[in-house]
Amino acid sequence: MPGEGISVALIGTGFMGRAHSHAYRNVASMFPECPRPRLKLICGRDRGRAEALAARFGWEEVSTSWEEAVRHAGVDLVDVSVPGALHAPVSIAAARAGKHVLCEKPLANSLEEARAMLAAVRQAGVRHMVQFNYRRVPAVALARQMLDEGQLGTLYHYRARYLQEWGVHPQVRAPWKLDKEQAGSGALGDLGSHMIDLCRYLAGEIREVTGMTETFVKERQATGGSATVRVTVDDAALFLARLDNGALASFETTRLAPGRKNHNFFEINGSRGSLYFDLERLNELNFYSLDDPPGRRGFRNLLATAPQHPYAASWWPDGHLLGWEHSHTHAIRDFLVAIGQGQLPRPNFEDGVKCQAVLDAVARSVASRRWEAVDG
Ligand code: SOE
């Protein structure tokens, strides 16, 4: 209920810790229908860093023990924004303590862990969501609406790319992302999971895949030092897929694409038209319709900032653009509203397991060099 408040423990003080802190701090001011989150506790291994974030964003308490934080009697919701290896232990402990759980993507480092997490939240009867924030970009949610309206007709192709540049630079920001033990995989899980989730959201379930991965740079320097880190994950992954609805899909992700800062792109082709989106132009959705008269056809660029567009009415007048951080605010708004209404939001841990099953099938295909079925 608006006004009653939901007390949050945020586990993690890195990039996502900051992004989520920003969202919790602003969400109820911009979305008055949303229960107001209480920024109860922030937890991180480095006390100084947690204290600094607490001071900046207004977290009431600081902890260096996630085990204690998830059991805190004053906490209703645990936000898991830590490296992948901790997603399962923290989420499962939080669910067992009766807390709602928001977990960063990908849900886990393995399909087995993801299934155990789903079992735990179901058994505890708590609400759960995976922070696949790109579903909540207004232009992406608009694409979903247009697909629901049938504006593309029968779907033939889903084409996804998620390309970043940072891997070509000698020093890396988050060395844990290069370590299989901590991250599960490289570009495949980190960026590929976003591509898979958007495909499932927009176009349909993935039935079978064939893929390949490569680690081009085998050793790297960690941030702020001369220490060399051995890279045990992929730099790049490519895979093809067949969807349940018969559409064909292709996916490409890499951390080694100079000039591509955060190029999360999809294009969908159907019998009546096409849609494409690029995160680096996140306010825009491009639509081509065969329903337009011949001689007047061409991609039109829809600016998804009008009050008729998803989430947009709560922000600024039409044409006053939104940014990347709004996708996190929208996702957290939807989770808090769902908790307030006693509903289970999407994408929840079941979606997280389905995404993980696709990642697992790609990894199996890389090893077998064959097409692999996605484990249902
Ligand atoms: C990787 O650079 C990264 O930060 C991902 O981990 C996030 O999920 C993505 O939203 C932006 O890029």
Residues whose N, C-alpha, C, O or C-beta is under 5 A from the ligand:
A	BS01	SOE	D190
